[in-house]
Amino acid sequence: MAIRIVRLGSPRVPGEGLRLGTVRRPPRGVAKSHLAARDFYDVWMPEAAPSEALLKAARSSGFGGPGRQADDDLATWKAFVRRYRAEMKRPEASRLLDLLAALSHRTNLAVGCYCADEARCHRSILRVLLEERGADLV
């Protein structure tokens, strides 16, 4: 049993289990009744997503935008990581991570976000946070 970190909307793999959407908002233009069938998620879990304030700050910094210097991107990414980790230390978020880690020993789950590049997505941080809690990961 384990947790797989996925890009929401990507094809499911056999035995993946329940897919959790750790995103702030549902995908635009997709009816709730079609979310699972279109491989987005079975359960929406915005509590594990970065806050609106953090997402807004990342967008306003131009993170990943055209003309950004690699050093600026790295500094912005490090700030994002630091702030997201702080958000996930809140008691309710911490308990959620503990629950996911415990479930990973009993069942298969998939946790994901829409971002194309996991290396610059909160799901890469989520992966580390789950590993730190002893979760089984694929």
N, CA, C and O atoms as a MOPAC input file, in Angstrom:
PM7 MOZYME 1SCF
protein

 N      0.84200 1    -1.17000 1     0.00000 1
 C      0.00000 1     0.00000 1     0.00000 1
 C      0.89200 1     1.23900 1     0.00000 1
 O      1.97500 1     1.23200 1     0.58500 1
 N      0.43600 1     2.29100 1    -0.65200 1
 C      1.27500 1     3.48500 1    -0.72900 1
 C      0.50600 1     4.66500 1    -1.29900 1
 O     -0.61100 1     4.53900 1    -1.80100 1
 N      1.15600 1     5.81800 1    -1.19800 1
 C      0.63700 1     7.05100 1    -1.79500 1
 C      1.44400 1     7.32400 1    -3.05700 1
 O      2.67400 1     7.27300 1    -3.05100 1
 N      0.74000 1     7.61000 1    -4.11900 1
 C      1.35700 1     8.01500 1    -5.38100 1
 C      1.11100 1     9.51100 1    -5.53800 1
 O     -0.01000 1     9.97800 1    -5.33400 1
 N      2.13000 1    10.25200 1    -5.89500 1
 C      1.99900 1    11.69100 1    -6.14500 1
 C      1.77700 1    11.85100 1    -7.64800 1
 O      2.57800 1    11.37800 1    -8.45500 1
 N      0.67400 1    12.52700 1    -8.02100 1
 C      0.27700 1    12.57000 1    -9.43100 1
 C     -0.05700 1    13.98200 1    -9.88600 1
 O     -0.27400 1    14.88900 1    -9.08200 1
 N     -0.08900 1    14.13100 1   -11.18700 1
 C     -0.62100 1    15.34900 1   -11.79700 1
 C     -2.10700 1    15.09600 1   -12.05500 1
 O     -2.46600 1    14.15400 1   -12.76100 1
 N     -2.95300 1    15.92400 1   -11.49200 1
 C     -4.38600 1    15.75700 1   -11.68300 1
 C     -4.73100 1    15.91700 1   -13.15500 1
 O     -4.23200 1    16.81500 1   -13.83400 1
 N     -5.59200 1    15.03000 1   -13.63200 1
 C     -5.96600 1    15.02500 1   -15.03500 1
 C     -5.15300 1    14.03100 1   -15.84000 1
 O     -5.49700 1    13.72800 1   -16.98300 1
 N     -4.06900 1    13.51700 1   -15.25300 1
 C     -3.28000 1    12.49500 1   -15.94100 1
 C     -3.99300 1    11.15400 1   -15.80600 1
 O     -4.74900 1    10.94600 1   -14.85700 1
 N     -3.75500 1    10.23700 1   -16.75500 1
 C     -4.41300 1     8.93300 1   -16.67900 1
 C     -4.05200 1     8.20300 1   -15.38300 1
 O     -2.91500 1     8.26600 1   -14.91500 1
 N     -5.01900 1     7.52600 1   -14.82700 1
 C     -4.79100 1     6.74600 1   -13.60700 1
 C     -4.01100 1     5.48100 1   -13.94900 1
 O     -4.08100 1     4.96900 1   -15.06600 1
 N     -3.27200 1     4.99200 1   -12.96600 1
 C     -2.56800 1     3.72600 1   -13.12700 1
 C     -3.36400 1     2.65300 1   -12.38700 1
 O     -4.05400 1     2.95800 1   -11.41400 1
 N     -3.27800 1     1.41900 1   -12.83100 1
 C     -4.01200 1     0.35600 1   -12.15500 1
 C     -3.62800 1     0.27800 1   -10.66200 1
 O     -2.45000 1     0.33800 1   -10.31000 1
 N     -4.62400 1     0.14700 1    -9.81700 1
 C     -4.38300 1     0.01900 1    -8.38100 1
 C     -4.03200 1     1.32100 1    -7.68000 1
 O     -3.61500 1     1.31000 1    -6.52200 1
 N     -4.19700 1     2.43000 1    -8.36500 1
 C     -3.83400 1     3.73000 1    -7.79300 1
 C     -4.62000 1     4.04500 1    -6.52500 1
 O     -4.09200 1     4.67200 1    -5.60700 1
 N     -5.85300 1     3.62100 1    -6.47100 1
 C     -6.69000 1     3.90600 1    -5.31700 1
 C     -7.39000 1     5.24500 1    -5.44800 1
 O     -7.45900 1     5.82700 1    -6.53000 1
 N     -7.89900 1     5.71200 1    -4.34800 1
 C     -8.62700 1     6.97000 1    -4.29300 1
 C     -7.69500 1     8.12300 1    -4.64400 1
 O     -6.57400 1     8.19300 1    -4.14200 1
 N     -8.15700 1     9.03000 1    -5.51000 1
 C     -7.34400 1    10.17900 1    -5.91700 1
 C     -7.83900 1    11.40900 1    -5.17800 1
 O     -9.02300 1    11.74500 1    -5.22700 1
 N     -6.91400 1    12.08300 1    -4.48700 1
 C     -7.22500 1    13.26400 1    -3.69400 1
 C     -6.67600 1    14.50300 1    -4.38300 1
 O     -5.50200 1    14.55100 1    -4.74800 1
 N     -7.52300 1    15.49700 1    -4.55700 1
 C     -7.10400 1    16.74900 1    -5.17900 1
 C     -6.68300 1    17.75200 1    -4.13300 1
 O     -7.52400 1    18.34200 1    -3.45500 1
 N     -5.37900 1    17.94900 1    -3.99900 1
 C     -4.85300 1    18.89600 1    -3.01800 1
 C     -4.64800 1    20.25000 1    -3.69700 1
 O     -3.53500 1    20.76700 1    -3.78900 1
 N     -5.74900 1    20.79200 1    -4.15900 1
 C     -5.74600 1    22.04900 1    -4.90500 1
 C     -6.71700 1    23.02200 1    -4.26200 1
 O     -7.68300 1    22.61300 1    -3.61800 1
 N     -6.46100 1    24.29800 1    -4.43500 1
 C     -7.30300 1    25.32900 1    -3.83300 1
 C     -8.65800 1    25.41500 1    -4.51800 1
 O     -9.67000 1    25.69000 1    -3.87300 1
 N     -8.67500 1    25.17700 1    -5.84300 1
 C     -9.93200 1    25.29800 1    -6.58800 1
 C    -10.12100 1    24.12600 1    -7.54100 1
 O     -9.14800 1    23.57300 1    -8.05500 1
 N    -11.37900 1    23.74600 1    -7.77600 1
 C    -11.65200 1    22.70600 1    -8.77600 1
 C    -11.26600 1    23.21000 1   -10.16700 1
 O    -11.15100 1    24.41700 1   -10.38000 1
 N    -11.06500 1    22.29100 1   -11.11100 1
 C    -10.71300 1    22.73200 1   -12.46900 1
 C    -11.87200 1    23.48800 1   -13.11400 1
 O    -13.03700 1    23.12700 1   -12.94900 1
 N    -11.53300 1    24.52200 1   -13.83700 1
 C    -12.55700 1    25.33300 1   -14.51200 1
 C    -13.20600 1    24.54000 1   -15.63600 1
 O    -12.55100 1    23.78900 1   -16.35900 1
 N    -14.50600 1    24.73000 1   -15.75900 1
 C    -15.23000 1    24.15300 1   -16.87000 1
 C    -15.50200 1    22.66500 1   -16.78100 1
 O    -15.95800 1    22.06600 1   -17.75500 1
 N    -15.23100 1    22.05000 1   -15.63000 1
 C    -15.48100 1    20.61900 1   -15.47200 1
 C    -16.57600 1    20.44900 1   -14.42400 1
 O    -16.42700 1    20.88600 1   -13.28300 1
 N    -17.66100 1    19.82000 1   -14.81600 1
 C    -18.75600 1    19.57600 1   -13.87700 1
 C    -18.28400 1    18.65700 1   -12.75300 1
 O    -17.49000 1    17.74300 1   -12.98000 1
 N    -18.77700 1    18.90400 1   -11.54200 1
 C    -18.39100 1    18.07100 1   -10.40500 1
 C    -18.62000 1    16.59400 1   -10.68400 1
 O    -17.83100 1    15.74700 1   -10.26400 1
 N    -19.68700 1    16.29000 1   -11.38500 1
 C    -20.01600 1    14.89700 1   -11.68200 1
 C    -19.01700 1    14.23900 1   -12.63800 1
 O    -19.02400 1    13.01600 1   -12.78500 1
 N    -18.15500 1    15.03500 1   -13.29300 1
 C    -17.18900 1    14.49100 1   -14.24800 1
 C    -15.75200 1    14.50900 1   -13.73700 1
 O    -14.84700 1    14.05300 1   -14.43600 1
 N    -15.52700 1    15.02200 1   -12.54000 1
 C    -14.15100 1    15.15500 1   -12.03400 1
 C    -13.41800 1    13.82200 1   -11.97200 1
 O    -12.28800 1    13.71500 1   -12.44700 1
 N    -14.04500 1    12.81100 1   -11.39400 1
 C    -13.39400 1    11.50100 1   -11.27700 1
 C    -13.23600 1    10.84300 1   -12.64000 1
 O    -12.18200 1    10.28400 1   -12.94300 1
 N    -14.27000 1    10.90600 1   -13.45300 1
 C    -14.22600 1    10.26000 1   -14.77500 1
 C    -13.15300 1    10.87400 1   -15.66800 1
 O    -12.60800 1    10.19700 1   -16.54000 1
 N    -12.84900 1    12.14900 1   -15.45700 1
 C    -11.82200 1    12.82100 1   -16.27100 1
 C    -10.46300 1    12.79800 1   -15.58500 1
 O     -9.56700 1    13.55800 1   -15.95300 1
 N    -10.30800 1    11.93000 1   -14.59100 1
 C     -9.03800 1    11.68400 1   -13.89000 1
 C     -8.48800 1    12.89200 1   -13.13200 1
 O     -7.27800 1    13.03200 1   -12.95900 1
 N     -9.40000 1    13.76600 1   -12.68200 1
 C     -8.93800 1    14.84900 1   -11.82700 1
 C     -8.81700 1    14.33500 1   -10.39600 1
 O     -7.70600 1    14.10900 1    -9.91600 1
 N     -9.93100 1    14.14900 1    -9.71500 1
 C     -9.87000 1    13.59100 1    -8.35900 1
 C    -11.21700 1    13.03100 1    -7.95200 1
 O    -12.26000 1    13.37500 1    -8.50800 1
 N    -11.15800 1    12.14500 1    -6.95000 1
 C    -12.36800 1    11.55900 1    -6.37100 1
 C    -12.84300 1    12.39400 1    -5.18300 1
 O    -14.04200 1    12.54900 1    -4.95400 1
 N    -11.88700 1    12.92100 1    -4.44200 1
 C    -12.18300 1    13.73100 1    -3.25600 1
 C    -11.34500 1    15.00100 1    -3.32500 1
 O    -10.14000 1    14.95500 1    -3.57400 1
 N    -11.99400 1    16.11600 1    -3.10400 1
 C    -11.30900 1    17.41000 1    -3.09000 1
 C    -10.80500 1    17.66600 1    -1.68200 1
 O    -11.56900 1    17.56400 1    -0.72200 1
 N     -9.53200 1    17.99600 1    -1.55000 1
 C     -8.91500 1    18.20600 1    -0.24700 1
 C     -8.10900 1    19.51300 1    -0.24400 1
 O     -6.88000 1    19.47900 1    -0.18400 1
 N     -8.79600 1    20.66600 1    -0.31000 1
 C     -8.08400 1    21.94100 1    -0.37900 1
 C     -7.29300 1    22.25600 1     0.89200 1
 O     -6.44300 1    23.14700 1     0.87800 1
 N     -7.55300 1    21.54800 1     1.98000 1
 C     -6.81700 1    21.77700 1     3.23300 1
 C     -5.32700 1    21.46000 1     3.08300 1
 O     -4.51600 1    21.93600 1     3.87800 1
 N     -4.95900 1    20.67200 1     2.08600 1
 C     -3.55600 1    20.34900 1     1.85500 1
 C     -2.94000 1    21.19800 1     0.74900 1
 O     -1.79100 1    20.98400 1     0.36400 1
 N     -3.69700 1    22.15000 1     0.24300 1
 C     -3.20700 1    23.04500 1    -0.81000 1
 C     -2.63000 1    24.31000 1    -0.17400 1
 O     -2.99000 1    24.66000 1     0.95000 1
 N     -1.74700 1    24.98800 1    -0.88200 1
 C     -1.27400 1    26.28800 1    -0.38600 1
 C     -2.45500 1    27.25100 1    -0.24900 1
 O     -3.42200 1    27.17100 1    -1.00700 1
 N     -2.36800 1    28.15000 1     0.71300 1
 C     -3.43900 1    29.12400 1     0.92700 1
 C     -3.56300 1    30.07000 1    -0.25900 1
 O     -2.64100 1    30.20800 1    -1.06300 1
 N     -4.71100 1    30.71400 1    -0.34900 1
 C     -4.91500 1    31.72800 1    -1.39200 1
 C     -3.85000 1    32.81600 1    -1.29400 1
 O     -3.32000 1    33.27400 1    -2.30600 1
 N     -3.54300 1    33.22300 1    -0.06300 1
 C     -2.55100 1    34.28500 1     0.13800 1
 C     -1.18000 1    33.86300 1    -0.38700 1
 O     -0.48400 1    34.65700 1    -1.01900 1
 N     -0.79900 1    32.63300 1    -0.12900 1
 C      0.49700 1    32.14800 1    -0.60600 1
 C      0.51100 1    32.03600 1    -2.12100 1
 O      1.49400 1    32.41100 1    -2.75900 1
 N     -0.56000 1    31.52800 1    -2.70000 1
 C     -0.63400 1    31.43000 1    -4.16000 1
 C     -0.59100 1    32.81600 1    -4.80500 1
 O      0.07700 1    33.01700 1    -5.81900 1
 N     -1.30000 1    33.75700 1    -4.21300 1
 C     -1.30800 1    35.12400 1    -4.74000 1
 C      0.09500 1    35.74000 1    -4.66000 1
 O      0.54400 1    36.39600 1    -5.59900 1
 N      0.77400 1    35.52400 1    -3.54200 1
 C      2.13500 1    36.05300 1    -3.38500 1
 C      3.08100 1    35.43900 1    -4.41500 1
 O      3.92600 1    36.13500 1    -4.97800 1
 N      2.94000 1    34.14500 1    -4.65900 1
 C      3.79600 1    33.48100 1    -5.64100 1
 C      3.53900 1    34.03800 1    -7.04000 1
 O      4.47700 1    34.28000 1    -7.79900 1
 N      2.26100 1    34.24000 1    -7.37900 1
 C      1.91300 1    34.78800 1    -8.69500 1
 C      2.42500 1    36.22300 1    -8.85100 1
 O      2.95800 1    36.59000 1    -9.89900 1
 N      2.25900 1    37.02900 1    -7.79900 1
 C      2.65500 1    38.43900 1    -7.89900 1
 C      4.17300 1    38.60200 1    -7.95400 1
 O      4.66700 1    39.62200 1    -8.43600 1
 N      4.91900 1    37.60700 1    -7.46600 1
 C      6.37300 1    37.68300 1    -7.53000 1
 C      6.88100 1    37.35100 1    -8.92600 1
 O      8.06300 1    37.50800 1    -9.23000 1
 N      5.94900 1    36.88200 1    -9.78000 1
 C      6.35000 1    36.51800 1   -11.13900 1
 C      7.03700 1    35.17800 1   -11.18700 1
 O      7.71700 1    34.86500 1   -12.16400 1
 N      6.87100 1    34.38000 1   -10.14800 1
 C      7.54800 1    33.09100 1   -10.07800 1
 C      7.35600 1    32.30600 1   -11.36500 1
 O      6.23200 1    32.04800 1   -11.79700 1
 N      8.48600 1    31.93200 1   -11.97100 1
 C      8.44900 1    31.11900 1   -13.17500 1
 C      8.06400 1    31.87400 1   -14.42900 1
 O      7.95300 1    31.28000 1   -15.50100 1
 N      7.86000 1    33.16500 1   -14.31200 1
 C      7.40300 1    33.93300 1   -15.46000 1
 C      8.51600 1    34.26200 1   -16.43200 1
 O      9.69400 1    34.07100 1   -16.12800 1
 N      8.14300 1    34.75700 1   -17.60500 1
 C      9.13300 1    35.10900 1   -18.62100 1
 C     10.09100 1    36.18500 1   -18.11700 1
 O      9.69100 1    37.11000 1   -17.41000 1
 N     11.34200 1    36.04800 1   -18.48700 1
 C     12.33800 1    37.04700 1   -18.14500 1
 C     12.88100 1    36.94500 1   -16.72400 1
 O     13.71200 1    37.76000 1   -16.32500 1
 N     12.43400 1    35.97400 1   -15.96600 1
 C     12.93400 1    35.82300 1   -14.59900 1
 C     14.32200 1    35.19800 1   -14.63500 1
 O     14.59000 1    34.30800 1   -15.44200 1
 N     15.18900 1    35.66100 1   -13.77100 1
 C     16.51400 1    35.07700 1   -13.64100 1
 C     16.41100 1    33.80000 1   -12.81300 1
 O     15.55900 1    33.69500 1   -11.93000 1
 N     17.26900 1    32.83900 1   -13.09400 1
 C     17.24200 1    31.56900 1   -12.36900 1
 C     17.42500 1    31.78100 1   -10.87000 1
 O     16.77500 1    31.11100 1   -10.06800 1
 N     18.31500 1    32.72000 1   -10.47900 1
 C     18.54000 1    32.98100 1    -9.05900 1
 C     17.28800 1    33.54100 1    -8.39900 1
 O     16.96500 1    33.18300 1    -7.26700 1
 N     16.57700 1    34.43100 1    -9.11600 1
 C     15.33100 1    34.98800 1    -8.59100 1
 C     14.29200 1    33.88900 1    -8.42400 1
 O     13.58900 1    33.83400 1    -7.41500 1
 N     14.19900 1    33.01500 1    -9.42200 1
 C     13.25300 1    31.90600 1    -9.34300 1
 C     13.57600 1    31.01100 1    -8.16100 1
 O     12.67300 1    30.58900 1    -7.43800 1
 N     14.84900 1    30.71900 1    -7.95700 1
 C     15.24900 1    29.85000 1    -6.85000 1
 C     14.92500 1    30.50000 1    -5.50900 1
 O     14.43100 1    29.83000 1    -4.60200 1
 N     15.19100 1    31.77900 1    -5.37400 1
 C     14.88200 1    32.48200 1    -4.12900 1
 C     13.37700 1    32.51500 1    -3.88700 1
 O     12.92600 1    32.32600 1    -2.75700 1
 N     12.60600 1    32.75100 1    -4.93100 1
 C     11.15200 1    32.77400 1    -4.80800 1
 C     10.63100 1    31.38900 1    -4.45400 1
 O      9.73400 1    31.24800 1    -3.62300 1
 N     11.20100 1    30.36300 1    -5.09000 1
 C     10.78800 1    28.99600 1    -4.78800 1
 C     11.09100 1    28.64200 1    -3.33500 1
 O     10.25900 1    28.04200 1    -2.65300 1
 N     12.26500 1    29.00700 1    -2.86600 1
 C     12.63700 1    28.71600 1    -1.47000 1
 C     11.69300 1    29.41900 1    -0.49800 1
 O     11.32400 1    28.85600 1     0.53300 1
 N     11.30900 1    30.63600 1    -0.82500 1
 C     10.35300 1    31.36000 1     0.03000 1
 C      8.99800 1    30.66300 1     0.01800 1
 O      8.34800 1    30.54400 1     1.05700 1
 N      8.57500 1    30.20500 1    -1.15100 1
 C      7.31600 1    29.47300 1    -1.26600 1
 C      7.36400 1    28.20200 1    -0.41800 1
 O      6.42300 1    27.91600 1     0.32200 1
 N      8.44600 1    27.44600 1    -0.52100 1
 C      8.60500 1    26.20500 1     0.24800 1
 C      8.51400 1    26.50700 1     1.74400 1
 O      7.80300 1    25.82400 1     2.48200 1
 N      9.22100 1    27.50900 1     2.17200 1
 C      9.23300 1    27.87900 1     3.59900 1
 C      7.82600 1    28.23600 1     4.07900 1
 O      7.40000 1    27.79600 1     5.14700 1
 N      7.11800 1    29.02300 1     3.30000 1
 C      5.76100 1    29.44800 1     3.70700 1
 C      4.75700 1    28.29900 1     3.66100 1
 O      3.90200 1    28.18700 1     4.54000 1
 N      4.85700 1    27.44800 1     2.64500 1
 C      3.93300 1    26.30500 1     2.55700 1
 C      4.18200 1    25.33300 1     3.71800 1
 O      3.23600 1    24.83000 1     4.32400 1
 N      5.45600 1    25.07300 1     4.02200 1
 C      5.77700 1    24.20500 1     5.16100 1
 C      5.19200 1    24.78700 1     6.45400 1
 O      4.66500 1    24.04900 1     7.28600 1
 N      5.28600 1    26.09300 1     6.61400 1
 C      4.72400 1    26.74200 1     7.81100 1
 C      3.21000 1    26.54900 1     7.85800 1
 O      2.64600 1    26.28000 1     8.91900 1
 N      2.55900 1    26.68700 1     6.70900 1
 C      1.10700 1    26.47400 1     6.67200 1
 C      0.75100 1    25.04400 1     7.05100 1
 O     -0.25200 1    24.80900 1     7.72600 1
 N      1.55600 1    24.10200 1     6.62700 1
 C      1.26000 1    22.69900 1     6.89100 1
 C      1.61800 1    22.27900 1     8.32700 1
 O      1.37100 1    21.13900 1     8.72100 1
 N      2.19400 1    23.19400 1     9.09500 1
 C      2.45400 1    22.93000 1    10.51900 1
 C      1.24700 1    23.27900 1    11.38600 1
 O      1.20600 1    22.93300 1    12.56600 1
 N      0.26700 1    23.96400 1    10.80000 1
 C     -0.94800 1    24.26100 1    11.57100 1
 C     -1.53600 1    22.93900 1    12.05000 1
 O     -1.44200 1    21.93600 1    11.34200 1
 N     -2.13900 1    22.91500 1    13.23700 1
 C     -2.62500 1    21.64400 1    13.79500 1
 C     -3.53000 1    20.85300 1    12.85700 1
 O     -3.36500 1    19.64100 1    12.72100 1
 N     -4.49000 1    21.52300 1    12.20600 1
 C     -5.41200 1    20.77900 1    11.34300 1
 C     -4.70700 1    20.21000 1    10.12000 1
 O     -5.02900 1    19.10700 1     9.68100 1
 N     -3.75500 1    20.94300 1     9.56700 1
 C     -3.00100 1    20.45200 1     8.41600 1
 C     -2.05900 1    19.32900 1     8.83900 1
 O     -1.90500 1    18.34000 1     8.12300 1
 N     -1.44100 1    19.48000 1     9.98300 1
 C     -0.54000 1    18.45900 1    10.49200 1
 C     -1.27600 1    17.14500 1    10.74800 1
 O     -0.76800 1    16.06900 1    10.43200 1
 N     -2.46600 1    17.23900 1    11.31800 1
 C     -3.26800 1    16.02800 1    11.54800 1
 C     -3.66000 1    15.37200 1    10.22600 1
 O     -3.68600 1    14.14600 1    10.12600 1
 N     -3.96100 1    16.17600 1     9.22100 1
 C     -4.30700 1    15.64100 1     7.91100 1
 C     -3.11800 1    14.87500 1     7.32100 1
 O     -3.29100 1    13.78100 1     6.78400 1
 N     -1.92800 1    15.43900 1     7.41800 1
 C     -0.73400 1    14.74900 1     6.91700 1
 C     -0.49200 1    13.44900 1     7.68400 1
 O     -0.12500 1    12.43300 1     7.09300 1
 N     -0.69800 1    13.48500 1     8.99900 1
 C     -0.55400 1    12.26800 1     9.80700 1
 C     -1.55000 1    11.20200 1     9.36100 1
 O     -1.20500 1    10.02400 1     9.27400 1
 N     -2.78000 1    11.61200 1     9.08000 1
 C     -3.80900 1    10.67800 1     8.61400 1
 C     -3.40700 1    10.05900 1     7.28000 1
 O     -3.50300 1     8.84400 1     7.11100 1
 N     -2.96000 1    10.87600 1     6.33400 1
 C     -2.55100 1    10.35800 1     5.03500 1
 C     -1.38100 1     9.37900 1     5.17800 1
 O     -1.36000 1     8.33300 1     4.52800 1
 N     -0.41700 1     9.72000 1     6.02500 1
 C      0.72400 1     8.82800 1     6.24600 1
 C      0.25300 1     7.49600 1     6.81700 1
 O      0.71000 1     6.44000 1     6.37900 1
 N     -0.64800 1     7.53300 1     7.78100 1
 C     -1.16500 1     6.29600 1     8.38000 1
 C     -1.95400 1     5.48500 1     7.34700 1
 O     -1.81300 1     4.26400 1     7.27600 1
 N     -2.78000 1     6.16000 1     6.55000 1
 C     -3.55600 1     5.45900 1     5.52600 1
 C     -2.65600 1     4.79600 1     4.48600 1
 O     -3.01600 1     3.76300 1     3.92200 1
 N     -1.50200 1     5.37800 1     4.23300 1
 C     -0.60000 1     4.82700 1     3.21900 1
 C     -0.11400 1     3.42700 1     3.57300 1
 O      0.34600 1     2.69300 1     2.69800 1
 N     -0.20900 1     3.05000 1     4.84000 1
 C      0.19600 1     1.71400 1     5.27200 1
 C     -0.93100 1     0.70000 1     5.11100 1
 O     -0.71500 1    -0.50300 1     5.24900 1
 N     -2.14000 1     1.19300 1     4.81600 1
 C     -3.32700 1     0.33100 1     4.73200 1
 C     -4.00000 1     0.27900 1     3.36900 1
 O     -4.69200 1    -0.68600 1     3.04600 1
 N     -3.79200 1     1.33100 1     2.56600 1
 C     -4.49900 1     1.40000 1     1.28500 1
 C     -3.69400 1     2.23400 1     0.29000 1
 O     -2.79400 1     2.98200 1     0.67100 1
 N     -4.02700 1     2.09400 1    -0.95600 1
 C     -3.40200 1     2.91300 1    -2.00100 1
 C     -4.17500 1     4.21600 1    -2.14800 1
 O     -5.40600 1     4.23300 1    -2.13600 1
 N     -3.44200 1     5.28800 1    -2.28500 1
 C     -4.00500 1     6.62000 1    -2.49200 1
 C     -3.17500 1     7.33300 1    -3.53900 1
 O     -2.01900 1     6.98300 1    -3.77800 1
 N     -3.76500 1     8.32300 1    -4.15400 1
 C     -3.02600 1     9.21500 1    -5.03500 1
 C     -3.33700 1    10.63700 1    -4.58100 1
 O     -4.48300 1    10.96700 1    -4.27600 1
 N     -2.31600 1    11.46100 1    -4.54100 1
 C     -2.44700 1    12.84900 1    -4.11400 1
 C     -1.88100 1    13.70800 1    -5.22300 1
 O     -0.80400 1    13.41900 1    -5.74600 1
 N     -2.60000 1    14.77300 1    -5.59400 1
 C     -2.07900 1    15.52900 1    -6.71000 1
 C     -2.51700 1    16.96200 1    -6.83000 1
 O     -3.31400 1    17.48000 1    -6.04800 1
 N     -1.94800 1    17.58700 1    -7.86300 1
 C     -2.18400 1    18.98300 1    -8.22700 1
 C     -2.13500 1    19.07100 1    -9.75200 1
 O     -1.76800 1    18.10700 1   -10.42300 1
 N     -2.50500 1    20.22300 1   -10.29100 1
 C     -2.55200 1    20.41000 1   -11.74800 1
 C     -1.19500 1    20.73700 1   -12.38000 1
 O     -1.02000 1    20.53800 1   -13.58300 1
 N     -0.25800 1    21.21900 1   -11.61700 1
 C      1.00700 1    21.72200 1   -12.16800 1
 C      1.71600 1    20.68600 1   -13.03300 1
 O      1.76200 1    19.50400 1   -12.69300 1
 N      2.26200 1    21.14000 1   -14.14300 1
 C      2.97100 1    20.24500 1   -15.06100 1
 C      4.31600 1    19.80800 1   -14.48200 1
 O      4.73300 1    18.66900 1   -14.68800 1
 N      4.99400 1    20.69500 1   -13.76600 1
 C      6.33800 1    20.42000 1   -13.26000 1
 C      6.28500 1    20.17900 1   -11.75800 1
 O      6.17700 1    21.12400 1   -10.97700 1
 N      6.36100 1    18.91800 1   -11.35500 1
 C      6.30700 1    18.59700 1    -9.92500 1
 C      7.42900 1    19.26800 1    -9.14500 1
 O      7.25400 1    19.59100 1    -7.97000 1
 N      8.57800 1    19.48200 1    -9.77800 1
 C      9.71300 1    20.08100 1    -9.07700 1
 C      9.41600 1    21.50100 1    -8.59400 1
 O     10.04700 1    21.97500 1    -7.65000 1
 N      8.46800 1    22.17700 1    -9.23000 1
 C      8.10300 1    23.53900 1    -8.82900 1
 C      6.61900 1    23.60200 1    -8.48000 1
 O      5.91900 1    24.55400 1    -8.82500 1
 N      6.16500 1    22.57500 1    -7.79400 1
 C      4.76300 1    22.46500 1    -7.39100 1
 C      4.71400 1    22.07400 1    -5.92000 1
 O      5.61800 1    21.40600 1    -5.41800 1
 N      3.65700 1    22.49000 1    -5.23500 1
 C      3.54400 1    22.15100 1    -3.81700 1
 C      3.49600 1    20.64400 1    -3.58300 1
 O      3.77200 1    20.17500 1    -2.47900 1
 N      3.14500 1    19.88700 1    -4.62200 1
 C      3.08000 1    18.43800 1    -4.40000 1
 C      4.45900 1    17.84200 1    -4.16000 1
 O      4.56600 1    16.78900 1    -3.53300 1
 N      5.51600 1    18.48400 1    -4.64100 1
 C      6.87400 1    17.99900 1    -4.32900 1
 C      7.17100 1    18.20500 1    -2.84500 1
 O      7.84700 1    17.38400 1    -2.22500 1
 N      6.67300 1    19.28700 1    -2.28600 1
 C      6.85600 1    19.55600 1    -0.85500 1
 C      5.97400 1    18.60200 1    -0.04800 1
 O      6.38100 1    18.08500 1     0.99300 1
 N      4.77000 1    18.38300 1    -0.54600 1
 C      3.85300 1    17.45200 1     0.09800 1
 C      4.47900 1    16.06000 1     0.16200 1
 O      4.34000 1    15.36200 1     1.16700 1
 N      5.15700 1    15.66000 1    -0.89300 1
 C      5.85100 1    14.36600 1    -0.92200 1
 C      6.84700 1    14.28100 1     0.24800 1
 O      6.87900 1    13.28600 1     0.97200 1
 N      7.64300 1    15.31400 1     0.41800 1
 C      8.64600 1    15.33200 1     1.48700 1
 C      7.97800 1    15.32800 1     2.86200 1
 O      8.41300 1    14.61600 1     3.76800 1
 N      6.92600 1    16.12200 1     3.01200 1
 C      6.22100 1    16.16600 1     4.29100 1
 C      5.64600 1    14.79300 1     4.65300 1
 O      5.68300 1    14.38700 1     5.81400 1
 N      5.12600 1    14.09500 1     3.67100 1
 C      4.59700 1    12.74100 1     3.91400 1
 C      5.72200 1    11.75400 1     4.23600 1
 O      5.57600 1    10.90600 1     5.11700 1
 N      6.83000 1    11.86600 1     3.52700 1
 C      7.99600 1    11.01300 1     3.83000 1
 C      8.46800 1    11.23300 1     5.25900 1
 O      8.79800 1    10.27900 1     5.96400 1
 N      8.49900 1    12.50200 1     5.68800 1
 C      8.92800 1    12.82900 1     7.04700 1
 C      8.02900 1    12.20400 1     8.10100 1
 O      8.45300 1    11.98700 1     9.23600 1
 N      6.79200 1    11.91600 1     7.72700 1
 C      5.84200 1    11.29100 1     8.65300 1
 C      5.79200 1     9.77900 1     8.50700 1
 O      4.95200 1     9.11700 1     9.11700 1
 N      6.68400 1     9.23700 1     7.70400 1
 C      6.77700 1     7.79100 1     7.55700 1
 C      5.78900 1     7.18600 1     6.58500 1
 O      5.53600 1     5.98300 1     6.64400 1
 N      5.22300 1     7.97800 1     5.69500 1
 C      4.28200 1     7.45800 1     4.70600 1
 C      5.00900 1     6.55000 1     3.71300 1
 O      6.17700 1     6.76100 1     3.38900 1
 N      4.29100 1     5.54500 1     3.24500 1
 C      4.79900 1     4.72200 1     2.13900 1
 C      4.44200 1     5.45300 1     0.85000 1
 O      3.27800 1     5.77400 1     0.61000 1
 N      5.44500 1     5.71200 1     0.02800 1
 C      5.24200 1     6.43700 1    -1.22000 1
 C      5.74100 1     5.62100 1    -2.39200 1
 O      6.70600 1     4.86600 1    -2.28100 1
 N      5.06100 1     5.78800 1    -3.52400 1
 C      5.49100 1     5.13100 1    -4.76500 1
 C      6.38300 1     6.09000 1    -5.49500 1
 O      6.87800 1     5.77200 1    -6.57600 1

